Amino acid sequence: AVVSTQSTGVVNHPVRILITFVIAGIAIYYRLQPLFREDKNAMLLAGWNTTVGTSGIVQELPCAPDHKIEFEGCEALRCGRFLLDRLISQEEAQQLIEIAEKGMSLGGGSGGATILDLHTGAVSKGTKFADVRLLAKSQGIEELFTYDELKLYRTIKNRIKVELEKKWKIAPGKLTLTQPTFFSRMTGKPPATVHDEYWHIHTDTEQYERFHYTTLLYLNTYKRDFEGGRFMFDTPSYNNTVHPKAGRVSMFTSGIENPHHVERVTSGVRYAITIPFTCDPNYGISDPQS
């Protein structure tokens, strides 16, 4: 028989079980809900309003079937992805935005993407590229980037390189920076050239054969500074999504195991740096000079 609760205030047994299941279901939903982004068939690896722990987020993947180890002690035996939040501070990320804007303010792409490469001096200007150093001199600016600004850039690049070496167990001295290494500024402006259409799915080694590892440093934050612009690792069944967050670093092997794209920015301005590394010393580049 069901026991009445009118006088004692005690919930009867079947109802108590039902309430327990409902509460448990709600708790599970709210624990799992952040894993999924707004659209179906996608899983969120790291959200804009969460902090990745000190051990990072790791996804190991089998390397491409034709993956060969040409550079012993450098190339990955196991491919994958790695995310970190605490390697670069938000203050450092803001300083890098200010460095990027010093150069981009002299140029600026006609479409939604503007690029600045401190190593070559290339900056988007209209539908083409120009030399940012020559643009600066034409305005009477002899030293566009200060010693301290370039030192910060080198320090952050080296910090990322050391973390990459630790994650993939790469011997010191085997890995070197390669081209193109660049700042990107993305807005919702319509594309003016094919280079503005950053939202197409691709793999990095298809575009740049010399890439072995790709690292991305996000300089500002999804939802707070811009809408759209999420990074997606694409698979046939679902996407693994990364929300850009100031100071967040994404590292991944550059082969066909990691097809990806950036969602089109719809409002605001998105800043990031692409920092690729190679195992081939013939394709290494030196640090930028003032």
N, C-alpha and C positions, 0 to 999 in steps of 0.2 A: 504494500500500500504506500501511497505517496503521503509523506508527512506534511501537515499544514505548517506554514511559516507565519501565519497571521499574528500569533501571540508571542512566539519566541524570537522572530526576526532572523532565523536560520534558513538559508536557501535550501530547498529540497535537493536530493542527490542528483537526479537527472539534469536539472537546471544548472546545478553547480558544475557538472561535467561540461555542459554546453558552453557556459561562460568561460571556463578554463580554455577550451579549444579556440573560442573566438579571440580571447586575449592573446593566446599563443600565436594564432594565425596573423593577427595584426602586428605583433612584434616581429615575426619572421618577414612579413611584407616590408616593414620599414627598414629592416636590416639589409634586405636584398635589393630594395628599390633603387638605391644609389648606384648599383652595378649596371643598370640599364639606362641608356640615354632615351631621349624623347621618342625617337622613331624606332620601329620594330627591327628585329634581327641585328641588334647592335648591343655590345657590352662596353660599359665605361671602365677603363683601366684606372684613370685618375681624374677626379672632379676638381673644378675650380675652387670649391669651398672646403676641400679636404687637404690634409697634409700627408704626403707619402712618408712612411717611417724611415728610420736611419738605414735599415737594410735594403730599402728600395723595393720596387715591384719588378719581378723577373718573369719573363715568358720565354722558355727555351723552345726552339723549333729545329726540326731537321734542316740541314743545309740543302741547297739545290742539288739535284742528282749529278750535275756536271761540276760540282764544287771541287776544286783542286787546291792542295796545299803547295803553293809555289815558293812561299817565303816561310821557312821553318821557324817556329817560335813567335810568329806574328799572326798568321791567319787563324781564324776560329775553327776549332774542332767541332764545336757545337754552336749553331747560330741562334739568334733570338733578339730580345728587346729588353731594355732595362730603363727604369724611370727613377729619378731622384729629385727631392725637393729642397734639401738643406745644403747642397753643395755651393750654391750661389745665393747671396742675400738679396732681398728685394731692393735694398739701397744700391747695391752694385748694379742690379738690373736697370734701375732708373738712371744711373750714371752712364750706362751704355746707351740708353735711349738718347741722352743728351749728346753723346759723341756721334751717334748716327744722324741726328738732326742737324748737327753742324755741317756735315757733308751733304745731306739730302736737301737742305735748304738752298743750296747752290744749284740744284738740278730739280728732279721731280719728274716721275713718269706721267705721260698723258692718261694712262689707264689707272687701274686700281692697284698696281704693284710698282714700288720703287725699290731699287737695289743699290747698295753701296758696298764696294769691295775695297777695304783698306789696303790690301796687298798690291793690287794693280792700280788703284785709284779710280776704277770705273764707277760711275754713278749714272743712274737713269736720268735722262734729260729729254723730255718729249717722247718720241717714239724710238730714240736711239740711246747710245751711251756716250758719255763725255769723260774727260779726265778731271776729277774733282780738284786736283792740285793746280791745274791750269786755270780752272774756273775761279779758284781762290785768288791766284795771282792777278787775274784780270780785274779783281775788285780790290787790289792792294793788300791782300792778306798773304803774308810771307810764310807764316807757320799756322796752318789750319788746325792741326791736332797737337796738343802739348805733349811734352815728355811724360807727364803723369797720366795723361789719358791713354797713351799707347802702352804704358807700363801696366795699367789696369787691364787693358785688352789682353796683353800677353799673359798676365797672371791668371786670369780667368780661363783662357785657352789652355794653359799648362795644367791648371787644376782639373779641368775636364779630361785632359789627356791621361793624367795619372790615374784617375778613377776608371777610365776605360781600360787601361792596362791591367789594373787590379781585377776588374770584372772578368775580362777574357784571358787573364793569365798571360799577358804579353810581356816578353822580356824588355827591360828598359833599353831604349835606343833603337828598337826595331820599328817603331811607329813614327810616322811623320805627317805633318799637316799637308794637305794638298788643295788644289784649286777645283772649283771656286769656293772660297770661304767668304761669306757675305752677310750683311745686315739686310733684312727685308722689312718693308713697311707696306701693309695691305689695307685697302679701304674698299668701300662698296662701289667705287666708280666703275662704269662699264669698261671692258677691255678695249684698248686701242691697238694692241698687237697680240700676236699669238703668245708672246712671253708673259702677258698679263693673265693668261688662262691657267692659273696654278692649280685649279681644282680637278684636273684630269688624273686618273689613276696611272701610276708609273712605278718603276723600280729604279733605284739610283744607278746601278751598274749599267742599265740600258742607256742612260744619258751620259754617264761618266765612268768609263771602264776602270779607271784608276782607283775609284772608291773601294775601300774594304770595310770601313766603319763610318756611319753617319751619326753625328750628334747634333741635336737641336737645343738651343737655349732660348726659352721664352722670356721676353722682357716685360710683358704686361699680361693682364688677366682677362680671360673670357667672362662675359656677363658684366664685369665691372667697367671694362674699358672698350669693349666691342661685342657685337653679336655675330654669330657665324664664326668662321675661322677655326673650327675644331679640327684636330688632326685625326685621321682615320687610317688604321692598318686594315687593308681590305682582304677578305677571304670570300670564297664562293657562298658560304652560308650566313656569315654575319661580319660586322665590322667591330674591331677593337678601337675604342675612341679615347683620345687624350684631350682633356681640356687644357689649353694653354694657361699657365699661371706664372706670374713674375718670379723668376729664379728657378723654375722647373727645368730639368735637363732630361731629354729623351735620347737614349743611345740605342743603335740597332745595327746589325750586320746589313750590308748594303745590297745583298743579292736578291734574287727573285723570290726568296722566302718571305720578303717584307714589302709586298706591293702596298702603296699608300697614296693618299691624296689629302689636300687641305680643303675643307669646306669653304665655299665662297663667303667672304665677309659681307655682311648686310648693313652694318652700321658701325660707327666708331673707327678706331685705327688699331691695327694689330702689329706688334713689333716682335721680331725674333732674329736669331743669328743661326745660320747653318755653318757647322764646323766639321768638315769631313777629314778623315785620316786614311792614309794609304800605307801599305807594307812595302811598296816599291820605292826605293830611295831615288830612282830616276824622276819621280813625279813629285818629290817633296818641294815645299816652298818655305822661304824664310819669313821672319816676322816683319810686319810693315814698318817703314821708316817715315819719319816726319817729312 
